[in-house]
Amino acid sequence: MLLKQVFEEADREGVPVFLQTALDGRAKGLYEKLGFKETERYFVDLGKFGGEVDEWGYVAMVREAEI
């Protein structure tokens, strides 16, 4: 699993892992189970760019290094 390799290297180096994912997707729950914590939410108004959805939510998450 790719994330396992990333986690092992991050833990070895003592650095956190950061990601962003859609707020309404199932991935957020998976990342929480893997130890990620939500740090920030933000929204993009896609209507300004001709999108069908006026606002799209994202969440920033971090997993601290396990030493």
URPEDA-V28634 format. One line per field, one symbol per residue. phi: phi as a letter, one per 30 degrees, with the letter a starting at -180 (. if undefined). psi: psi as a letter, one per 20 degrees, with the letter a starting at -180 (. if undefined). A space follows every 50 residues. Layout:
# URPEDA-V28634
phi=???
psi=???
This chain:
# URPEDA-V28634
phi=.ededddddddddicdccbbbddccddeddddddjdcdcacbbcddddci ddcdbbcbbcbbcddcc
psi=pghgggggggggikqrpqrqrqhjrihghghhhjjqqphqqqqpnihhjj qhphppqqppqqoqqo.
